[in-house]
Amino acid sequence: MLNSMEFAKELTKITGFFAGVPDSTLKHLCTALEEILPKENFWTSANEGNAVALAAGYTFATGLPGVVYMQNSGIGNGINPLLSLNDPIVYGIPALLIVGWRGEPGVKDEPQHLKQGAVTTDLLDACQIPYKVLPDNLPEAIDCLNWANNTMELSSAPVALLIRNGLFSEIEVLRKNRYDYVREDAIADIISCLTGNECFISTTGMISRELYDLRVQKGESSKDLLLVGSMGHVSQVALGIALCKPGNKIVCLDGDGSVLMHMGAMVTIGQAKVPNMIHIMLNNAAHDSVGGHKTDAENVEWVNLALSCGYELAESVSAACELKNALSLFNKKGKCCFLEVKVAQGARTSLGRPTKTPAQMKTEFMQALIV
Protein backbone atom coordinates (compact mmCIF):
# COMPACT_ATOMS: atom_id res chain seq x y z
CA MET A 1 0.00 0.00 0.00
CA LEU A 2 1.16 3.52 -0.80
CA ASN A 3 0.92 6.37 1.66
CA SER A 4 -1.52 8.73 -0.06
CA MET A 5 0.05 11.93 1.21
CA GLU A 6 3.62 10.89 0.43
CA PHE A 7 2.73 9.87 -3.11
CA ALA A 8 0.69 13.05 -3.65
CA LYS A 9 3.76 15.12 -2.73
CA GLU A 10 5.86 13.18 -5.23
CA LEU A 11 3.23 13.77 -7.92
CA THR A 12 3.35 17.52 -7.38
CA LYS A 13 7.07 17.50 -8.20
CA ILE A 14 6.08 16.67 -11.81
CA THR A 15 3.35 19.27 -12.13
CA GLY A 16 1.16 21.51 -10.04
CA PHE A 17 -2.02 21.14 -12.09
CA PHE A 18 -4.62 18.38 -11.70
CA ALA A 19 -8.04 17.87 -13.30
CA GLY A 20 -10.33 14.89 -13.52
CA VAL A 21 -13.40 13.01 -12.30
CA PRO A 22 -13.29 11.29 -8.89
CA ASP A 23 -13.16 7.51 -8.58
CA SER A 24 -13.35 5.26 -5.52
CA THR A 25 -9.93 3.81 -6.40
CA LEU A 26 -8.41 7.30 -6.31
CA LYS A 27 -10.47 8.97 -3.58
CA HIS A 28 -7.75 8.99 -0.91
CA LEU A 29 -5.12 10.27 -3.36
CA CYS A 30 -7.51 13.02 -4.47
CA THR A 31 -8.16 13.96 -0.85
CA ALA A 32 -4.41 14.26 -0.26
CA LEU A 33 -3.98 16.41 -3.37
CA GLU A 34 -6.84 18.68 -2.29
CA GLU A 35 -5.07 19.24 1.02
CA ILE A 36 -1.69 20.21 -0.44
CA LEU A 37 -2.69 22.08 -3.60
CA PRO A 38 -4.26 25.53 -3.97
CA LYS A 39 -7.86 25.38 -5.16
CA GLU A 40 -7.03 26.80 -8.59
CA ASN A 41 -4.67 23.88 -9.26
CA PHE A 42 -7.02 21.00 -8.44
CA TRP A 43 -10.21 20.67 -10.49
CA THR A 44 -13.16 18.31 -10.50
CA SER A 45 -14.26 18.38 -14.13
CA ALA A 46 -17.71 17.59 -15.50
CA ASN A 47 -16.28 14.70 -17.53
CA GLU A 48 -12.92 13.22 -18.37
CA GLY A 49 -12.72 14.74 -21.85
CA ASN A 50 -13.14 18.17 -20.27
CA ALA A 51 -10.31 17.33 -17.86
CA VAL A 52 -7.96 16.34 -20.70
CA ALA A 53 -8.74 19.63 -22.48
CA LEU A 54 -8.35 21.67 -19.28
CA ALA A 55 -4.93 20.13 -18.65
CA ALA A 56 -4.02 20.81 -22.28
CA GLY A 57 -4.83 24.47 -21.74
CA TYR A 58 -2.47 24.47 -18.77
CA THR A 59 0.26 23.00 -20.99
CA PHE A 60 -0.33 25.57 -23.74
CA ALA A 61 0.06 28.31 -21.14
CA THR A 62 3.02 26.95 -19.16
CA GLY A 63 4.80 24.30 -21.23
CA LEU A 64 4.35 21.86 -18.33
CA PRO A 65 2.32 18.63 -18.38
CA GLY A 66 -0.92 18.38 -16.43
CA VAL A 67 -2.24 15.36 -14.54
CA VAL A 68 -5.65 13.94 -15.46
CA TYR A 69 -7.24 11.56 -12.95
CA MET A 70 -10.12 9.24 -13.85
CA GLN A 71 -11.70 5.82 -13.48
CA ASN A 72 -10.95 3.57 -16.45
CA SER A 73 -14.57 3.97 -17.56
CA GLY A 74 -13.65 7.60 -18.24
CA ILE A 75 -11.12 6.65 -20.92
CA GLY A 76 -14.03 6.64 -23.37
CA ASN A 77 -14.88 10.26 -22.55
CA GLY A 78 -11.21 11.19 -22.85
CA ILE A 79 -10.38 9.49 -26.16
CA ASN A 80 -11.54 12.33 -28.42
CA PRO A 81 -9.23 15.02 -27.01
CA LEU A 82 -6.46 12.50 -26.31
CA LEU A 83 -6.33 11.57 -30.02
CA SER A 84 -7.41 14.80 -31.72
CA LEU A 85 -5.72 17.29 -29.38
CA ASN A 86 -2.89 15.71 -27.37
CA ASP A 87 -1.56 13.19 -29.86
CA PRO A 88 1.95 13.86 -31.31
CA ILE A 89 0.62 13.99 -34.88
CA VAL A 90 -1.69 16.84 -33.82
CA TYR A 91 -0.45 19.27 -31.12
CA GLY A 92 1.81 16.92 -29.15
CA ILE A 93 0.61 17.73 -25.64
CA PRO A 94 1.97 15.63 -22.78
CA ALA A 95 -0.34 14.61 -19.93
CA LEU A 96 -0.02 12.12 -17.10
CA LEU A 97 -3.18 10.00 -16.86
CA ILE A 98 -3.84 8.52 -13.40
CA VAL A 99 -6.37 5.78 -14.13
CA GLY A 100 -8.26 3.75 -11.54
CA TRP A 101 -8.33 0.16 -12.80
CA ARG A 102 -11.81 -1.02 -11.83
CA GLY A 103 -12.67 -4.51 -13.04
CA GLU A 104 -9.05 -5.62 -13.25
CA PRO A 105 -9.03 -9.18 -14.63
CA GLY A 106 -8.97 -11.75 -11.84
CA VAL A 107 -10.19 -9.26 -9.21
CA LYS A 108 -13.79 -9.40 -7.96
CA ASP A 109 -15.74 -6.27 -8.90
CA GLU A 110 -19.18 -4.99 -9.87
CA PRO A 111 -20.65 -6.13 -13.23
CA GLN A 112 -20.47 -2.68 -14.81
CA HIS A 113 -16.69 -2.65 -14.31
CA LEU A 114 -15.82 -6.08 -15.69
CA LYS A 115 -15.73 -5.29 -19.42
CA GLN A 116 -14.03 -1.93 -18.84
CA GLY A 117 -11.39 -3.62 -16.72
CA ALA A 118 -10.79 -6.39 -19.25
CA VAL A 119 -10.14 -3.99 -22.13
CA THR A 120 -8.41 -1.14 -20.27
CA THR A 121 -4.91 -2.00 -21.44
CA ASP A 122 -6.23 -2.77 -24.94
CA LEU A 123 -7.74 0.72 -25.13
CA LEU A 124 -4.47 2.33 -24.07
CA ASP A 125 -2.57 0.20 -26.58
CA ALA A 126 -5.03 1.14 -29.35
CA CYS A 127 -4.51 4.83 -28.50
CA GLN A 128 -0.73 4.24 -28.43
CA ILE A 129 -0.54 5.59 -24.89
CA PRO A 130 2.31 3.92 -22.97
CA TYR A 131 1.37 2.81 -19.45
CA LYS A 132 2.62 1.11 -16.32
CA VAL A 133 0.84 -0.35 -13.30
CA LEU A 134 1.81 1.72 -10.27
CA PRO A 135 3.74 -0.39 -7.72
CA ASP A 136 2.65 -0.60 -4.08
CA ASN A 137 5.86 0.76 -2.50
CA LEU A 138 7.14 4.31 -2.63
CA PRO A 139 10.66 3.82 -4.09
CA GLU A 140 9.32 1.83 -7.05
CA ALA A 141 6.40 4.24 -7.41
CA ILE A 142 8.86 7.14 -7.64
CA ASP A 143 10.77 5.24 -10.33
CA CYS A 144 7.45 4.88 -12.16
CA LEU A 145 6.84 8.62 -11.94
CA ASN A 146 10.34 9.29 -13.29
CA TRP A 147 9.60 6.95 -16.19
CA ALA A 148 6.35 8.80 -16.89
CA ASN A 149 8.02 12.20 -16.75
CA ASN A 150 10.90 11.15 -19.03
CA THR A 151 8.53 9.50 -21.50
CA MET A 152 6.32 12.60 -21.70
CA GLU A 153 9.38 14.80 -22.23
CA LEU A 154 10.70 12.62 -25.06
CA SER A 155 7.39 11.97 -26.82
CA SER A 156 5.34 15.13 -26.11
CA ALA A 157 2.40 12.78 -25.61
CA PRO A 158 0.20 11.35 -22.84
CA VAL A 159 1.29 8.44 -20.64
CA ALA A 160 -0.79 6.51 -18.13
CA LEU A 161 -0.38 4.95 -14.70
CA LEU A 162 -2.90 2.25 -13.78
CA ILE A 163 -4.02 2.21 -10.15
CA ARG A 164 -5.20 -1.03 -8.58
CA ASN A 165 -8.06 -0.98 -6.11
CA GLY A 166 -6.90 -0.51 -2.51
CA LEU A 167 -3.47 0.85 -3.45
CA PHE A 168 -3.65 4.12 -1.48
CA SER A 169 -3.78 4.49 2.29
CA GLU A 170 -7.00 5.80 3.77
CA ILE A 171 -7.52 9.45 4.65
CA GLU A 172 -10.63 10.11 6.74
CA VAL A 173 -12.52 13.27 5.83
CA LEU A 174 -15.98 14.28 7.02
CA ARG A 175 -17.79 15.75 4.03
CA LYS A 176 -21.14 17.48 4.33
CA ASN A 177 -23.16 20.20 2.65
CA ARG A 178 -25.78 22.65 3.97
CA TYR A 179 -28.84 20.50 3.31
CA ASP A 180 -30.63 18.23 5.78
CA TYR A 181 -32.96 16.24 3.52
CA VAL A 182 -31.58 12.69 3.46
CA ARG A 183 -31.40 11.38 -0.11
CA GLU A 184 -32.85 7.97 0.72
CA ASP A 185 -35.78 9.67 2.48
CA ALA A 186 -36.28 11.86 -0.58
CA ILE A 187 -36.42 8.79 -2.84
CA ALA A 188 -38.93 7.17 -0.47
CA ASP A 189 -41.03 10.34 -0.56
CA ILE A 190 -40.90 10.42 -4.37
CA ILE A 191 -42.19 6.84 -4.48
CA SER A 192 -44.98 7.57 -1.98
CA CYS A 193 -46.11 10.73 -3.82
CA LEU A 194 -46.69 8.89 -7.09
CA THR A 195 -49.38 6.41 -8.09
CA GLY A 196 -47.21 3.29 -8.05
CA ASN A 197 -47.69 2.66 -11.76
CA GLU A 198 -44.62 4.66 -12.82
CA CYS A 199 -41.47 3.10 -14.25
CA PHE A 200 -38.27 4.37 -12.64
CA ILE A 201 -34.92 4.63 -14.40
CA SER A 202 -32.10 5.50 -11.97
CA THR A 203 -28.50 6.57 -12.37
CA THR A 204 -25.46 4.61 -11.28
CA GLY A 205 -24.18 4.67 -7.70
CA MET A 206 -25.93 5.33 -4.39
CA ILE A 207 -29.19 6.48 -5.98
CA SER A 208 -29.82 3.11 -7.62
CA ARG A 209 -28.69 1.23 -4.52
CA GLU A 210 -31.07 3.22 -2.33
CA LEU A 211 -33.98 2.80 -4.74
CA TYR A 212 -33.36 -0.94 -4.87
CA ASP A 213 -33.11 -1.21 -1.08
CA LEU A 214 -36.36 0.69 -0.60
CA ARG A 215 -38.15 -1.68 -2.95
CA VAL A 216 -36.78 -4.67 -1.02
CA GLN A 217 -37.90 -3.16 2.31
CA LYS A 218 -41.42 -2.61 0.97
CA GLY A 219 -41.58 -6.01 -0.74
CA GLU A 220 -42.52 -4.31 -4.00
CA SER A 221 -42.16 -5.91 -7.40
CA SER A 222 -39.61 -4.13 -9.54
CA LYS A 223 -40.61 -1.72 -12.29
CA ASP A 224 -37.22 -0.07 -12.06
CA LEU A 225 -34.30 -0.03 -14.44
CA LEU A 226 -31.12 0.52 -12.44
CA LEU A 227 -28.30 1.77 -14.65
CA VAL A 228 -25.30 0.36 -12.83
CA GLY A 229 -22.92 2.07 -15.29
CA SER A 230 -23.09 4.63 -18.12
CA MET A 231 -22.79 7.66 -15.84
CA GLY A 232 -24.32 10.76 -17.38
CA HIS A 233 -26.59 8.89 -19.79
CA VAL A 234 -29.57 7.88 -17.65
CA SER A 235 -31.77 10.79 -18.79
CA GLN A 236 -31.35 9.82 -22.45
CA VAL A 237 -32.22 6.20 -21.71
CA ALA A 238 -35.32 7.47 -19.90
CA LEU A 239 -36.18 9.78 -22.81
CA GLY A 240 -35.84 6.97 -25.34
CA ILE A 241 -38.27 4.85 -23.30
CA ALA A 242 -40.71 7.74 -22.79
CA LEU A 243 -40.79 8.50 -26.52
CA CYS A 244 -41.56 4.88 -27.41
CA LYS A 245 -43.98 4.16 -24.55
CA PRO A 246 -46.31 7.19 -24.26
CA GLY A 247 -48.72 5.13 -22.13
CA ASN A 248 -46.11 4.76 -19.38
CA LYS A 249 -45.18 7.42 -16.83
CA ILE A 250 -41.36 7.49 -16.74
CA VAL A 251 -39.48 8.82 -13.71
CA CYS A 252 -35.76 9.46 -14.20
CA LEU A 253 -33.78 9.57 -10.95
CA ASP A 254 -30.56 11.41 -11.74
CA GLY A 255 -27.65 12.82 -9.74
CA ASP A 256 -25.87 16.14 -9.99
CA GLY A 257 -22.56 14.59 -11.06
CA SER A 258 -24.37 12.59 -13.72
CA VAL A 259 -26.27 15.60 -15.08
CA LEU A 260 -23.12 17.72 -15.17
CA MET A 261 -21.19 15.02 -17.04
CA HIS A 262 -23.37 15.31 -20.16
CA MET A 263 -25.50 18.38 -19.53
CA GLY A 264 -26.35 18.83 -23.20
CA ALA A 265 -28.84 15.97 -22.73
CA MET A 266 -31.16 18.46 -21.02
CA VAL A 267 -31.52 20.38 -24.28
CA THR A 268 -32.63 17.21 -26.09
CA ILE A 269 -35.20 16.43 -23.38
CA GLY A 270 -36.46 20.01 -23.42
CA GLN A 271 -36.97 19.95 -27.17
CA ALA A 272 -38.67 16.54 -27.06
CA LYS A 273 -41.21 17.85 -24.51
CA VAL A 274 -42.40 14.36 -23.61
CA PRO A 275 -45.42 14.78 -21.30
CA ASN A 276 -44.92 11.37 -19.69
CA MET A 277 -41.44 11.93 -18.19
CA ILE A 278 -40.30 13.54 -14.94
CA HIS A 279 -36.56 14.24 -14.72
CA ILE A 280 -35.54 14.38 -11.05
CA MET A 281 -32.02 15.43 -10.06
CA LEU A 282 -30.99 14.57 -6.49
CA ASN A 283 -28.40 17.28 -5.87
CA ASN A 284 -25.92 17.01 -3.00
CA ALA A 285 -23.20 18.85 -4.94
CA ALA A 286 -20.89 15.88 -4.55
CA HIS A 287 -19.67 12.67 -6.17
CA ASP A 288 -21.09 10.77 -3.22
CA SER A 289 -20.55 7.23 -4.50
CA VAL A 290 -16.79 7.63 -5.01
CA GLY A 291 -15.56 9.64 -2.04
CA GLY A 292 -17.77 12.71 -1.72
CA HIS A 293 -15.61 15.19 -3.62
CA LYS A 294 -17.53 18.33 -4.54
CA THR A 295 -19.15 19.07 -7.87
CA ASP A 296 -20.08 22.55 -9.07
CA ALA A 297 -23.80 21.76 -9.03
CA GLU A 298 -24.63 24.09 -6.14
CA ASN A 299 -23.50 27.05 -8.27
CA VAL A 300 -26.10 26.47 -10.99
CA GLU A 301 -29.63 27.92 -11.17
CA TRP A 302 -31.14 24.62 -12.25
CA VAL A 303 -34.75 25.78 -12.57
CA ASN A 304 -33.80 28.61 -14.93
CA LEU A 305 -31.48 26.29 -16.84
CA ALA A 306 -34.16 23.62 -17.29
CA LEU A 307 -36.74 26.14 -18.47
CA SER A 308 -34.28 27.68 -20.92
CA CYS A 309 -33.56 24.18 -22.29
CA GLY A 310 -37.26 23.72 -23.03
CA TYR A 311 -38.67 21.85 -20.02
CA GLU A 312 -42.23 23.09 -19.49
CA LEU A 313 -42.23 22.94 -15.68
CA ALA A 314 -39.29 23.13 -13.27
CA GLU A 315 -39.05 23.35 -9.49
CA SER A 316 -36.32 23.22 -6.82
CA VAL A 317 -37.04 21.77 -3.38
CA SER A 318 -35.13 20.91 -0.23
CA ALA A 319 -37.78 19.46 2.08
CA ALA A 320 -40.44 16.74 2.00
CA CYS A 321 -43.41 19.13 1.98
CA GLU A 322 -41.95 21.07 -0.96
CA LEU A 323 -41.27 17.85 -2.86
CA LYS A 324 -44.84 16.63 -2.37
CA ASN A 325 -46.30 19.92 -3.58
CA ALA A 326 -44.07 19.93 -6.67
CA LEU A 327 -44.91 16.35 -7.64
CA SER A 328 -48.62 17.02 -7.10
CA LEU A 329 -48.37 19.94 -9.54
CA PHE A 330 -46.39 17.87 -12.06
CA ASN A 331 -48.95 15.06 -11.96
CA LYS A 332 -51.82 17.46 -12.65
CA LYS A 333 -50.14 19.28 -15.53
CA GLY A 334 -48.83 16.31 -17.54
CA LYS A 335 -45.93 18.20 -19.07
CA CYS A 336 -42.17 17.72 -19.52
CA CYS A 337 -40.87 18.35 -15.99
CA PHE A 338 -37.59 18.88 -14.14
CA LEU A 339 -37.24 18.70 -10.37
CA GLU A 340 -34.10 19.54 -8.40
CA VAL A 341 -34.10 17.99 -4.93
CA LYS A 342 -31.38 19.41 -2.68
CA VAL A 343 -30.22 16.63 -0.37
CA ALA A 344 -27.57 15.98 2.26
CA GLN A 345 -24.34 14.14 1.53
CA GLY A 346 -23.76 10.61 2.71
CA ALA A 347 -25.54 7.27 2.86
CA ARG A 348 -26.11 4.73 5.57
CA THR A 349 -23.30 2.22 5.98
CA SER A 350 -25.71 -0.73 5.93
CA LEU A 351 -26.87 0.05 2.39
CA GLY A 352 -26.82 -3.08 0.28
CA ARG A 353 -26.27 -3.70 -3.42
CA PRO A 354 -28.67 -5.17 -5.97
CA THR A 355 -28.61 -8.97 -5.95
CA LYS A 356 -30.11 -9.24 -9.43
CA THR A 357 -27.92 -9.21 -12.51
CA PRO A 358 -28.30 -6.42 -15.08
CA ALA A 359 -29.78 -8.98 -17.47
CA GLN A 360 -32.44 -9.97 -14.92
CA MET A 361 -33.30 -6.31 -14.23
CA LYS A 362 -33.59 -5.64 -17.97
CA THR A 363 -36.02 -8.52 -18.48
CA GLU A 364 -38.21 -7.56 -15.53
CA PHE A 365 -38.28 -3.90 -16.53
CA MET A 366 -39.24 -4.62 -20.14
CA GLN A 367 -42.03 -6.93 -18.98
CA ALA A 368 -43.36 -4.16 -16.71
CA LEU A 369 -43.73 -1.67 -19.56
CA ILE A 370 -47.19 -1.26 -21.06
CA VAL A 371 -47.29 -2.77 -24.54
NUNU-24117 format. One line per 8 residues: number of its first residue (from 0); their letters; for each residue x, y, z of C-alpha. Coordinates in Angstrom, 1 decimal, always signed. Example, Ala and Ser with C-alpha at 12.3 -4.5 7.8 and 13.67 -1.06 7.14 Angstrom:
<pts>
0> AS> +12.3 -4.5 +7.8  +13.7 -1.1 +7.1 .
</pts>
This chain:
<pts>
0> MLNSMEFA> +0.0 +0.0 +0.0  +1.2 +3.5 -0.8  +0.9 +6.4 +1.7  -1.5 +8.7 -0.1  +0.0 +11.9 +1.2  +3.6 +10.9 +0.4  +2.7 +9.9 -3.1  +0.7 +13.1 -3.7 .
8> KELTKITG> +3.8 +15.1 -2.7  +5.9 +13.2 -5.2  +3.2 +13.8 -7.9  +3.3 +17.5 -7.4  +7.1 +17.5 -8.2  +6.1 +16.7 -11.8  +3.4 +19.3 -12.1  +1.2 +21.5 -10.0 .
16> FFAGVPDS> -2.0 +21.1 -12.1  -4.6 +18.4 -11.7  -8.0 +17.9 -13.3  -10.3 +14.9 -13.5  -13.4 +13.0 -12.3  -13.3 +11.3 -8.9  -13.2 +7.5 -8.6  -13.4 +5.3 -5.5 .
24> TLKHLCTA> -9.9 +3.8 -6.4  -8.4 +7.3 -6.3  -10.5 +9.0 -3.6  -7.7 +9.0 -0.9  -5.1 +10.3 -3.4  -7.5 +13.0 -4.5  -8.2 +14.0 -0.8  -4.4 +14.3 -0.3 .
32> LEEILPKE> -4.0 +16.4 -3.4  -6.8 +18.7 -2.3  -5.1 +19.2 +1.0  -1.7 +20.2 -0.4  -2.7 +22.1 -3.6  -4.3 +25.5 -4.0  -7.9 +25.4 -5.2  -7.0 +26.8 -8.6 .
40> NFWTSANE> -4.7 +23.9 -9.3  -7.0 +21.0 -8.4  -10.2 +20.7 -10.5  -13.2 +18.3 -10.5  -14.3 +18.4 -14.1  -17.7 +17.6 -15.5  -16.3 +14.7 -17.5  -12.9 +13.2 -18.4 .
48> GNAVALAA> -12.7 +14.7 -21.9  -13.1 +18.2 -20.3  -10.3 +17.3 -17.9  -8.0 +16.3 -20.7  -8.7 +19.6 -22.5  -8.3 +21.7 -19.3  -4.9 +20.1 -18.7  -4.0 +20.8 -22.3 .
56> GYTFATGL> -4.8 +24.5 -21.7  -2.5 +24.5 -18.8  +0.3 +23.0 -21.0  -0.3 +25.6 -23.7  +0.1 +28.3 -21.1  +3.0 +26.9 -19.2  +4.8 +24.3 -21.2  +4.4 +21.9 -18.3 .
64> PGVVYMQN> +2.3 +18.6 -18.4  -0.9 +18.4 -16.4  -2.2 +15.4 -14.5  -5.7 +13.9 -15.5  -7.2 +11.6 -12.9  -10.1 +9.2 -13.8  -11.7 +5.8 -13.5  -10.9 +3.6 -16.4 .
72> SGIGNGIN> -14.6 +4.0 -17.6  -13.6 +7.6 -18.2  -11.1 +6.7 -20.9  -14.0 +6.6 -23.4  -14.9 +10.3 -22.5  -11.2 +11.2 -22.9  -10.4 +9.5 -26.2  -11.5 +12.3 -28.4 .
80> PLLSLNDP> -9.2 +15.0 -27.0  -6.5 +12.5 -26.3  -6.3 +11.6 -30.0  -7.4 +14.8 -31.7  -5.7 +17.3 -29.4  -2.9 +15.7 -27.4  -1.6 +13.2 -29.9  +1.9 +13.9 -31.3 .
88> IVYGIPAL> +0.6 +14.0 -34.9  -1.7 +16.8 -33.8  -0.4 +19.3 -31.1  +1.8 +16.9 -29.2  +0.6 +17.7 -25.6  +2.0 +15.6 -22.8  -0.3 +14.6 -19.9  +0.0 +12.1 -17.1 .
96> LIVGWRGE> -3.2 +10.0 -16.9  -3.8 +8.5 -13.4  -6.4 +5.8 -14.1  -8.3 +3.7 -11.5  -8.3 +0.2 -12.8  -11.8 -1.0 -11.8  -12.7 -4.5 -13.0  -9.1 -5.6 -13.3 .
104> PGVKDEPQ> -9.0 -9.2 -14.6  -9.0 -11.8 -11.8  -10.2 -9.3 -9.2  -13.8 -9.4 -8.0  -15.7 -6.3 -8.9  -19.2 -5.0 -9.9  -20.7 -6.1 -13.2  -20.5 -2.7 -14.8 .
112> HLKQGAVT> -16.7 -2.6 -14.3  -15.8 -6.1 -15.7  -15.7 -5.3 -19.4  -14.0 -1.9 -18.8  -11.4 -3.6 -16.7  -10.8 -6.4 -19.2  -10.1 -4.0 -22.1  -8.4 -1.1 -20.3 .
120> TDLLDACQ> -4.9 -2.0 -21.4  -6.2 -2.8 -24.9  -7.7 +0.7 -25.1  -4.5 +2.3 -24.1  -2.6 +0.2 -26.6  -5.0 +1.1 -29.3  -4.5 +4.8 -28.5  -0.7 +4.2 -28.4 .
128> IPYKVLPD> -0.5 +5.6 -24.9  +2.3 +3.9 -23.0  +1.4 +2.8 -19.4  +2.6 +1.1 -16.3  +0.8 -0.4 -13.3  +1.8 +1.7 -10.3  +3.7 -0.4 -7.7  +2.7 -0.6 -4.1 .
136> NLPEAIDC> +5.9 +0.8 -2.5  +7.1 +4.3 -2.6  +10.7 +3.8 -4.1  +9.3 +1.8 -7.1  +6.4 +4.2 -7.4  +8.9 +7.1 -7.6  +10.8 +5.2 -10.3  +7.5 +4.9 -12.2 .
144> LNWANNTM> +6.8 +8.6 -11.9  +10.3 +9.3 -13.3  +9.6 +6.9 -16.2  +6.4 +8.8 -16.9  +8.0 +12.2 -16.8  +10.9 +11.1 -19.0  +8.5 +9.5 -21.5  +6.3 +12.6 -21.7 .
152> ELSSAPVA> +9.4 +14.8 -22.2  +10.7 +12.6 -25.1  +7.4 +12.0 -26.8  +5.3 +15.1 -26.1  +2.4 +12.8 -25.6  +0.2 +11.3 -22.8  +1.3 +8.4 -20.6  -0.8 +6.5 -18.1 .
160> LLIRNGLF> -0.4 +4.9 -14.7  -2.9 +2.2 -13.8  -4.0 +2.2 -10.2  -5.2 -1.0 -8.6  -8.1 -1.0 -6.1  -6.9 -0.5 -2.5  -3.5 +0.9 -3.4  -3.7 +4.1 -1.5 .
168> SEIEVLRK> -3.8 +4.5 +2.3  -7.0 +5.8 +3.8  -7.5 +9.5 +4.6  -10.6 +10.1 +6.7  -12.5 +13.3 +5.8  -16.0 +14.3 +7.0  -17.8 +15.7 +4.0  -21.1 +17.5 +4.3 .
176> NRYDYVRE> -23.2 +20.2 +2.7  -25.8 +22.6 +4.0  -28.8 +20.5 +3.3  -30.6 +18.2 +5.8  -33.0 +16.2 +3.5  -31.6 +12.7 +3.5  -31.4 +11.4 -0.1  -32.8 +8.0 +0.7 .
184> DAIADIIS> -35.8 +9.7 +2.5  -36.3 +11.9 -0.6  -36.4 +8.8 -2.8  -38.9 +7.2 -0.5  -41.0 +10.3 -0.6  -40.9 +10.4 -4.4  -42.2 +6.8 -4.5  -45.0 +7.6 -2.0 .
192> CLTGNECF> -46.1 +10.7 -3.8  -46.7 +8.9 -7.1  -49.4 +6.4 -8.1  -47.2 +3.3 -8.1  -47.7 +2.7 -11.8  -44.6 +4.7 -12.8  -41.5 +3.1 -14.2  -38.3 +4.4 -12.6 .
200> ISTTGMIS> -34.9 +4.6 -14.4  -32.1 +5.5 -12.0  -28.5 +6.6 -12.4  -25.5 +4.6 -11.3  -24.2 +4.7 -7.7  -25.9 +5.3 -4.4  -29.2 +6.5 -6.0  -29.8 +3.1 -7.6 .
208> RELYDLRV> -28.7 +1.2 -4.5  -31.1 +3.2 -2.3  -34.0 +2.8 -4.7  -33.4 -0.9 -4.9  -33.1 -1.2 -1.1  -36.4 +0.7 -0.6  -38.1 -1.7 -3.0  -36.8 -4.7 -1.0 .
216> QKGESSKD> -37.9 -3.2 +2.3  -41.4 -2.6 +1.0  -41.6 -6.0 -0.7  -42.5 -4.3 -4.0  -42.2 -5.9 -7.4  -39.6 -4.1 -9.5  -40.6 -1.7 -12.3  -37.2 -0.1 -12.1 .
224> LLLVGSMG> -34.3 +0.0 -14.4  -31.1 +0.5 -12.4  -28.3 +1.8 -14.6  -25.3 +0.4 -12.8  -22.9 +2.1 -15.3  -23.1 +4.6 -18.1  -22.8 +7.7 -15.8  -24.3 +10.8 -17.4 .
232> HVSQVALG> -26.6 +8.9 -19.8  -29.6 +7.9 -17.6  -31.8 +10.8 -18.8  -31.3 +9.8 -22.4  -32.2 +6.2 -21.7  -35.3 +7.5 -19.9  -36.2 +9.8 -22.8  -35.8 +7.0 -25.3 .
240> IALCKPGN> -38.3 +4.9 -23.3  -40.7 +7.7 -22.8  -40.8 +8.5 -26.5  -41.6 +4.9 -27.4  -44.0 +4.2 -24.5  -46.3 +7.2 -24.3  -48.7 +5.1 -22.1  -46.1 +4.8 -19.4 .
248> KIVCLDGD> -45.2 +7.4 -16.8  -41.4 +7.5 -16.7  -39.5 +8.8 -13.7  -35.8 +9.5 -14.2  -33.8 +9.6 -10.9  -30.6 +11.4 -11.7  -27.6 +12.8 -9.7  -25.9 +16.1 -10.0 .
256> GSVLMHMG> -22.6 +14.6 -11.1  -24.4 +12.6 -13.7  -26.3 +15.6 -15.1  -23.1 +17.7 -15.2  -21.2 +15.0 -17.0  -23.4 +15.3 -20.2  -25.5 +18.4 -19.5  -26.3 +18.8 -23.2 .
264> AMVTIGQA> -28.8 +16.0 -22.7  -31.2 +18.5 -21.0  -31.5 +20.4 -24.3  -32.6 +17.2 -26.1  -35.2 +16.4 -23.4  -36.5 +20.0 -23.4  -37.0 +20.0 -27.2  -38.7 +16.5 -27.1 .
272> KVPNMIHI> -41.2 +17.9 -24.5  -42.4 +14.4 -23.6  -45.4 +14.8 -21.3  -44.9 +11.4 -19.7  -41.4 +11.9 -18.2  -40.3 +13.5 -14.9  -36.6 +14.2 -14.7  -35.5 +14.4 -11.0 .
280> MLNNAAHD> -32.0 +15.4 -10.1  -31.0 +14.6 -6.5  -28.4 +17.3 -5.9  -25.9 +17.0 -3.0  -23.2 +18.9 -4.9  -20.9 +15.9 -4.5  -19.7 +12.7 -6.2  -21.1 +10.8 -3.2 .
288> SVGGHKTD> -20.6 +7.2 -4.5  -16.8 +7.6 -5.0  -15.6 +9.6 -2.0  -17.8 +12.7 -1.7  -15.6 +15.2 -3.6  -17.5 +18.3 -4.5  -19.2 +19.1 -7.9  -20.1 +22.6 -9.1 .
296> AENVEWVN> -23.8 +21.8 -9.0  -24.6 +24.1 -6.1  -23.5 +27.1 -8.3  -26.1 +26.5 -11.0  -29.6 +27.9 -11.2  -31.1 +24.6 -12.3  -34.7 +25.8 -12.6  -33.8 +28.6 -14.9 .
304> LALSCGYE> -31.5 +26.3 -16.8  -34.2 +23.6 -17.3  -36.7 +26.1 -18.5  -34.3 +27.7 -20.9  -33.6 +24.2 -22.3  -37.3 +23.7 -23.0  -38.7 +21.8 -20.0  -42.2 +23.1 -19.5 .
312> LAESVSAA> -42.2 +22.9 -15.7  -39.3 +23.1 -13.3  -39.0 +23.4 -9.5  -36.3 +23.2 -6.8  -37.0 +21.8 -3.4  -35.1 +20.9 -0.2  -37.8 +19.5 +2.1  -40.4 +16.7 +2.0 .
320> CELKNALS> -43.4 +19.1 +2.0  -42.0 +21.1 -1.0  -41.3 +17.9 -2.9  -44.8 +16.6 -2.4  -46.3 +19.9 -3.6  -44.1 +19.9 -6.7  -44.9 +16.3 -7.6  -48.6 +17.0 -7.1 .
328> LFNKKGKC> -48.4 +19.9 -9.5  -46.4 +17.9 -12.1  -48.9 +15.1 -12.0  -51.8 +17.5 -12.6  -50.1 +19.3 -15.5  -48.8 +16.3 -17.5  -45.9 +18.2 -19.1  -42.2 +17.7 -19.5 .
336> CFLEVKVA> -40.9 +18.4 -16.0  -37.6 +18.9 -14.1  -37.2 +18.7 -10.4  -34.1 +19.5 -8.4  -34.1 +18.0 -4.9  -31.4 +19.4 -2.7  -30.2 +16.6 -0.4  -27.6 +16.0 +2.3 .
344> QGARTSLG> -24.3 +14.1 +1.5  -23.8 +10.6 +2.7  -25.5 +7.3 +2.9  -26.1 +4.7 +5.6  -23.3 +2.2 +6.0  -25.7 -0.7 +5.9  -26.9 +0.0 +2.4  -26.8 -3.1 +0.3 .
352> RPTKTPAQ> -26.3 -3.7 -3.4  -28.7 -5.2 -6.0  -28.6 -9.0 -6.0  -30.1 -9.2 -9.4  -27.9 -9.2 -12.5  -28.3 -6.4 -15.1  -29.8 -9.0 -17.5  -32.4 -10.0 -14.9 .
360> MKTEFMQA> -33.3 -6.3 -14.2  -33.6 -5.6 -18.0  -36.0 -8.5 -18.5  -38.2 -7.6 -15.5  -38.3 -3.9 -16.5  -39.2 -4.6 -20.1  -42.0 -6.9 -19.0  -43.4 -4.2 -16.7 .
368> LIV> -43.7 -1.7 -19.6  -47.2 -1.3 -21.1  -47.3 -2.8 -24.5 .
</pts>
